[in-house]
Amino acid sequence: MATTLDAPSQVQHEILGVKLYQNGTVERSEQYNIMFPTAPANPDRATDGALSRDVIIDSGTGNWVRLYIPERALCASEGKAARLPIILYFHGGGFVVCSAADIVFHEICCKIAARIGALVVSLEYRLAPEHKLPSAFEDGFSALKWLQGQVQGSEQQNDGLKDPWLSAHGDFGSCFIMGHSAGGTMVHQTGFAAAAGDGLDRLKIRGLILVVPFFGGVDRTSTEIAYGETGMLTLKISDDFWAMALPEGADRSHPYCTFLTPETQALLKRIELPPSLVVVGAQDTLHDRQIQYVDFLMQAGNDVTLLDYPQYGHHLLYPEVSREEDVGEAYLSMQHFITKCINQNIS
């Protein structure tokens, strides 16, 4: 349905069931709903070893989170269960499509919670082109602020009382930010904002996990040329996502799209980032940009771990196309990264 009262004019951009008209009208077709089916939360029956619940965090924006907890954590005897690290998770979709309830990301979050042993907070953030960037980045930081409001002893935050799963099982001293594709770009933006010291004193962010982060640029890279016509993320899809998501008049040289800007370089010099884990596939159209990002952080003296899977592209960790042994290895590596980050702060 259209999202403005004006009659649609000529289509300016169209991608994956989303049409943006020249007059600003946005239409999401029935095909869009077919292409991106959703799954309900289930607080009573585990999926892949995890239970889930939906919680409104801001009635003004309509933002909500889907919480995931390992079933075994709720089954443990009171007083014996260890507190779980908290992972704030951002789904992918080029800032234009998908949802925290999308079946793919629902399954991924269930596996993260159960296999890593974490309490996952998956954010439903506002999408472009109805809400162009930086709306998604602002929503990501607002979710961090909501999490801080859940810390024992802090004030009530936004619309909700303290969540029982977070209060009883979450370790607010061991928080991580993780995202997939566009969600990985949100990890970059949100992690930088948090490191700049914007009032998150009660929330301890121990690490950042970026899975196939969605970066762009004006000039084409070698992997964009090599893989840009095939695979899950083609150059056309990538370009259309950025055209719909970036502010009016901005191109792919904008700091919302690329980290290779004077502004980002200057910010990196004056902040201290937590350790980062970057998980990529060598056949990804964006692989060169992702490796550039790792080098960008390392050259500034940051602690960065790279996991590079030669047989995968941008679909890395998607349940229906990833081998189970590779998925298991990736989640085990994430678990080791989280444990290392926590232990570094204990010692």
N, C-alpha and C positions, 0 to 999 in steps of 0.2 A: 504494500500500500504506500501511497505518497505521503511525505512528511511535511509538506507545506500546503497552504490553501490555494496557491496558484496552479493553474492548469499546466501540465508538463509542456515544455518546449522541446527543442532539439536535444538529443542525448549528447552529453559532453564526454562522459566516460561510462563504460559498462564492463563489469567483471563479476563472474561467478554469481549471477543472479541479482547483482546490485547495479542499479542505474542511477547516474547523477546527471540531471538535466541542466541546461545552461542557466535556467532561472533559479537554480539552487534546490529544486525539488529532488528528493531521494526516494527511490522505489525499490523495495525488496520483494522479489517475486515469490510465487509459490515454489518455483524451482529452487530458490535459495533454501527454503525449509527442507526440501527433499535432499539437497546436497549436504546440508549440515544438520543431521538429526541430533536430537538431544536425549539425555538420559536423566531420569529423576534421581534426586537424592534418596538414600535409604538408610534411615537411622536405626532400623530394626533388623535388617538382614545384611550380612557382609557381602561385598563384591570384591573378589581377589584379596580377601583378608582384611578389608577395611569397611567401616561404617561411615556414613556421610549425612550432613545436615546443611540446610540453607539458612543463612542469617542475614537480615537487612542491616547494613551498617550506615546508610545515609539515605533517609527518605527524600531529601532534596534532590539528589542526583539519581536516585533509584538504584544505587550501587548495592550489591550484596556479595557475600562470600559463601562458598561451599566448603565446609569444614570436613576433613577426613581424619579418622583416628584408627589405628590398628585395632582389630577386634580383640587381640590378646591384651591390650592395655586396659580395656573395660572389664575383662574377665579376671584380671589380677586382683588378689586380695588387697583390701585397703591397707595402706602403710607399707606394702611390699613393692608396689609398682614404682619404677624409676620415672622421673619426669622426662618428657620427650622434647627433643629439639623442635622448634617451630619453623616451618618453611612457608613463607609467603610466596605463592605461585601465581605467575601471569601466563595465561594461555596465548597461543599464537593466532595468526590469521591476518597478518599484514595491516593491523589496526582497523580493518574494514569488515572482516567476516569472523564467524565462530563465536563461542561463548564459553563461560566456565562450565556450562552444562553440556557442551558438545561431547558426544560419546567418546571420541578419541581422547580428549583431555580429561574426561571423567575417568577413563580406564587408566591413563597415565598417572593421575593423582592417587587412585586407589593403590597402584603398584608402589608409588613413592612412599606412601604412608606405611604399607605393610612390609615392604622389603627393606626400606631404610630404617624403619622404626621411628617415624616422625608424625607430628601433628601438622597436617597440611591445611593452609588457608588459601583457597583458590579464588581470585578476585574476578567478579563480573564488572568490567570497566566499560566506559562509554566508547562507542565505535564511531569512526569516520565513515562517510563524509558528513553525517549529521553533526558529529562533534569532532572537529579537526584537532590535530595536535596543537597544543600540548595537553588536551583534555585527558587522554589516557595516562600520561605521565603524572598529571595532577592527581588522578584517581589512585595511582599506585602509591604516591606519597601519603595521600589521605588514608589509605589502608594501613600504612605503617603507623600513622597517628592513632587510628582506631585500635590497633594492636597495643600500642602503648597505654591506651585507656583501659585495656583489659588487665594490666599489671596489678597485682595485689596492692591495695593501699592507694591507688591513683583514683582520680575523679571519674565519675561516669562519663563515658565518651559517646558523642553523637546520639543515636537513637536507642541504643540497647543497654541492658544491664550486663554485668559480667557474664561471659559465656561459661557454662558449667564444664565443658570439655577443656577449654583453655585454662580455667581456674584450677581444676583438679589435676590436670595432666601436663600442662605446658610448662616448658622451661624458658622463661623470658630472658634469661641470661645467655641463651644459646639459640639465637634467631638467625635465619638464613633467608636470602631472597633468591628465587629461582624463576626462570622463565624460558619459554620455548619460542623460537623464531621472533616475531614481534615482541613477544613476552621477554625474550632475551635482551632486546633493545631497551625495554622498560626496566630490566634489572640494571643495565648500564646507567640510565638516566636517574632512576630512583636511588641506586647505590651511591652515585656521585652527590646527589642532593642530600642524602643522609649523612655522608662523610663530611659535607660542608658544615654540619653542626646545627641543623634546623630543629633543635628542641626535642631530640629523641633520647633524653638522658636516662629514662627508665628502661629503654629497650636496647639490648646489646646485640648488634648485628655482627656475627662472627665470620660470615663468608657469603660470597656471591656465586651463583651457578647459572651460567649462560649456555643454553643448548641451541645450536645452530642460529645464533643471533642474526637478526634481520637488519643489516646495514646497507647503505647505498652510496652512490656517488655519480658524478656527471660522466667521467671517463670510464670506459669499459675495461675490466680486468681480464686476464687470460682465462680464468674459470668461467666468467660470464660469457665469453666468446665460445668456449669449449662446450659448456652444458646449458647455455641459455635458451636453446630451442627444444630441449627435452627435459624429462623428469617432472617432478612435482611443482617446482618453482621455476617457471620460465622467466626470461627477461621481460616479456610483455606483461605477465601477471605482476611481477615486481614493480615495473614502471607505473602500471595502473594503480596499484596499491598506494605508491608514494604520491601520485597525482591526486588521489582522493583524500589522502591523510594529511599532507603538508598544508600549512597556512596558505591562504590566497596569495599568489605572486611569488611563492618560494619555489626553488628548484632543489635538486638533489645535492647541492652544496650546503644546504641548511644544516645547522648543528643538530636538529632533530633526526636527521637522516645519516650524517657521517660524523665520526669522531675526529676526523682529520681537519680540524678547524683551529684557528688561533685561540678562540674562546675555550674550547675543551682542553687544549694543551696548557693554557694558563691555569685553568682550574685544577688540573691534575698535579701541577707543581705545588699547590698550596693545601691539598687535602691528603689525608692518609686513608687509603682504601683498605678494607679487610681483604684477606686472600680470595682469589678468584679461581674457579674451575670453569674452563671453556670446553664444551663438548661439541665436536663438529664431524661432518662427513666429507671426505676428500672429493666426492663427486657432486657436492653442492655447488650450484651456480655462484653462491656467495662465499665459497671457501677462501679465496684470496683475501677478501675483506675481513673475514674472521681471523685469519692468521695475522693480518696487519694489526688487528685489534690486540691480539696476544702480544705482539712485538711492541705495540704502543704502550701497553701497561708495563711490560718488562723493562723497557728502556727508561721508564720513570722510576724503576726500583721497586715495583710492586711484586708481591708473591703471586705467581700465576702458574696453574697446572693445566696442561693441554691434553685432551683425549681426542685423537684423530682416527676415525674409522674409515679405512680406504674403500670399503665396499658399499658405503652408503652416501646418499645425497641429503637433500633437505628433509626427507621423510624419516630421519633418524629417530628411533624410539617409538615410532607409530606402531601400535600393536599388530595391525594386520599385515605389515610389510617388513617387519624386523624379526630376525631370527631370535628365538627365545634365549639361546646361549649368549648372544650379543647384548640383548636387553638386560639379562641377569648380570653380565660383566659390568655394564655401564652403571647399573644401580649399586653394585658392590663398590665400584670406584667412588661413586658419590657418597656412599656411607663412610668409606675410609677418609674421604676429604672432610666430611662433617666431623668425624671423630678427631681427626688431626687438628682441626680448627678449635674444637672445644678444649682438647688437651693442651694446646699451646697457651690458652688463656688461663688454664688451671695451674700450670707449672710456673 
